Amino acid sequence: MTRGRSVLLLLVIAGILWFISTRELVMLTPAGSTGPVGVANGEPAASEGGGSPVLAAQAAAFAVTALLLAMLGTLGRRITGILMVLLGFGYAGASLGIALGQDATPWAWTAVVAGLAAAAAAGFVGFGRDQWRTSQKFERAGTAEGEAHPDDDPAAAWDALSRGEDPDDIR
């Protein structure tokens, strides 16, 4: 996988983690007696539990480390990969704590699965290969590796220039 695709994959995963962290992970229900004695008991309507700021912070850290991968070599990619795997497991662990609590929504279990998937993807990118694969888009078609192309003769190019021809002109 190329460097750009790896970073893009991890940024998409970070976006998914961010989206899940903003969903309602816990359904808040109105309590029986919430106020002090003698104060009218105005029961609040069932409100959304909202997202988790801890999960949002971990998703943001995952995105930042994904961007950091674009600038690092092999050793830096390995170290950052370890950090991203730990962030993925931390996201899954925090989500599991929410999911095992009372009144957890299905989004909490989705967050657990997404955290584990993020850790797996970070491990794949961080430890998948020794080198980033590079694109070979500048090689000429029709020549074998190690074989010189006939148009690569510098003397012939200079002779064509002397005659007033453009040696780069494709015929």
N, C-alpha and C positions, 0 to 999 in steps of 0.2 A: 504494500500500500504506500502511496506517495505521501510526502510530508503534508501537502495541502489537504488531501483527502482525510488523512488521520486527524488533523486539527479540526476540519469541518465536521467529521463524525463526532468528535468529543464536544464540540460547541453545540451541536444539535442535541446531544444527550444532556448537556448542561441546561439547555433551554427547556427540555422536557422536565428535568428535575426542578427547575425554577417554577414552571407551570404547576406541577403537582404540589409544590410547597405553598402555593397561594390558594389552593383549594381548601374546602372545609374538611378538615381531618377529624374533628370531634364535633358531635352535635351537642350543643349546650341546651340543657333543659331547665325550665324555671324551678327554682328551689322552693320548698314549702314555706319557710319563714326566713326571710333574708334580712329583715331590719331589726332594730332594737325594739324592746317592749314599749308599747304605747304609740308607735309610729304606724301609720297606715301601711298595710302590706300590699303595695302595688306590684302585682306579679309581672315581671317582664315577659315579653313575648319570647318564644323560642328564637334565639338568635343563632347566627352562624358562628361556628367556632373559629372560622377564619384560618389562615395559614399559620405556619410555624416560622418565626423569625430565625430559629436555629437552622432549619432546613433551607431557608432562603439564603442564609449566609454560606452554607456549605455548597449550594448550587453556584453561587457567585464565585467562591474560591475554586470550584471545579472549572468554571469558565476561564478564569484568569490563568490557571495552570495550563489549560489547553492552549491558550494563546502563547504562553511561555514556551511551549514545545516547538513552536515555529522557529525559535531563535537558537535552539540548543543542539549540540552534537549528540553523539551516542551516550557518553557518560551522563550528560545533563538530562537526556531523555530517560535514562534508567532511574535517576534520582527523582525526577518529576513524576515518572510512572509510579514509583512507590508512594509518593505523596498523593497522587490521584486515586490509587487503589485504596489508601487509607481514608480519603475523603468519601469514596463510594461506600465503604463499609461503615463509616461514621454516619452517613446519611441513612443507610439501611438500619443501623442500630437505633438511631434516634426515632426513626419511623416505626420500628418494631415496638419501642417503648410506648409510643402513642397508640399503636394498633392494639396492644394488649391491654390498654386502659379501658375504662368504662365509656360507653357511648362512642366508640370509634366508628368512623364511616369506612366504606370500601376504599376511599382515597388513601387512607392510612396504609392499607395492605398494598395498594398500588405503589405507594412510595417505597415500601420495603423492597418490592421486586425491582423497581427502577434503580434503587441504590445498588443492589447486587449486580444488575446489568451494567451500571456505570463502572463499578469496580472491575468487572470482567473486561469491558471494552478498554479501560485504562491499562489493564495488565497486558492485553493483546497489543496495544499500540506501544506501550513502554518497553515490552520485552519480546515483541514479535520477531524482529530481525536485527542484525547487527548494524545495518546501514539503511538509510532511507533509499527507496528505489527512485531513480531519476528517469526523467522522460528522455526518449531517444528521438525526438522529433527533428533533429538537425542532421541526421544521417541521410545520405543519398540513397535513393531506391535503386536497385539493380546491381549493386556491388556487394560482393561477399566481404566479410570482415578480414581486414589485412590486405585486401586487393585495392590497388590504386585505380581511380577513375581516369579514363583517357583525357578528360578535360582538366585534370589536375597538373598537367605538365607546365611548369612555369615558363620554359623556353617558348613553348607554343603560344602561351598567352602574350608574351612580349612580342613575338613575331606578328600576332594578330593586331596588336596595338600599333606596331610599326606600319602595317598596311592600312590603318585607319578603321579597322573592324573592332567591334565591341566583343571581347572574349566571353562576356557573360550573357550575350544575346542568345536566347534559346531559339533554336531553329525548328 
